[in-house]
Amino acid sequence: MSEPGSEETWDPRVARWHDPEGDYVLPRTLRTLPQPWDAGDWNRIAELPRTGERLAEARRVVAVLLEDPELSPHVPRPPSPGLLWHAWEEFHRAVGQSMPRTSDVTWSGVDELVRAWQDRPRLYPLQRHVVRHVEAAMLALIPSLRDDIADSVFRWLALDPDPGRFAEWAVELAERCVTEDIGADSALELLGAMRTSRARAALQRLSAKPDGPATWQNAEAARSILYDLGSEPTDH
């Protein structure tokens, strides 16, 4: 039997919200992203040519992810041990499979998924929690999508034979994303791949602790990248 206050009995107190433009679940910024950024299809993203038009588009995508406060809602933290995050992520994958584009995600579609889960022969306690409190799972999806989309932009930029050519504008965006922990791993890897003095300076700022801007984990990652770069000269 579940202990009072355990994850299975926890009430996240998230009410269903309603968008003035329709049955949409996700904020307008997410559902109006250009293709293929709106679907998280890495196979398609990886093949995009890094033309001036596509680069400007990618720059705008990261900028709006940073600027829209609706993409960083307060998501209640499940009580210890926090395993409910895994059940939320499982539901997020189901949402992505049935509604692959951000503009596809509607409450009617979410409710259909809930009914499909309810029809399963057996649900684990945390899966039942998702069914009862699906709004909390969908609220957690918003910052998760923001993180995944930023991550895909930085990974795509890093595929370029000379990512340092993006330093003039991409360093600032990457540094801000690390500071706000949005796609941070790929942002740090891009800064390391650039091999420019501007990118190295950003990594040095991010590596500073205890008063630096990044989390401990991201600061340690920045330090590790700087160590790997060593005294290697920069080209830009």
Buried (B, 14 or more C-beta within 10 A) or exposed (E): EEEEEBBBEBEBEBEEEEBEEEEBBBBBBBBEBEEBBBBBBBEEBEEBEBEEEEBEBBBEBBBBBBEBEEBBEEBBEBBEEEBBBEBBBBBBEBBBEBBEBBBBBBBEBBEEBBEEBEEEEEBEBBBBBBBEBBBBBBBBBBBBBBBBBBBBBBBBBBBBEEBBBBBEEBBBBBBBBBBBBBBBBBBBBBBBBBBBBBBBBBBEBBBEBEEBBBBEEBBEBBBBBBEEBEEEEBEB
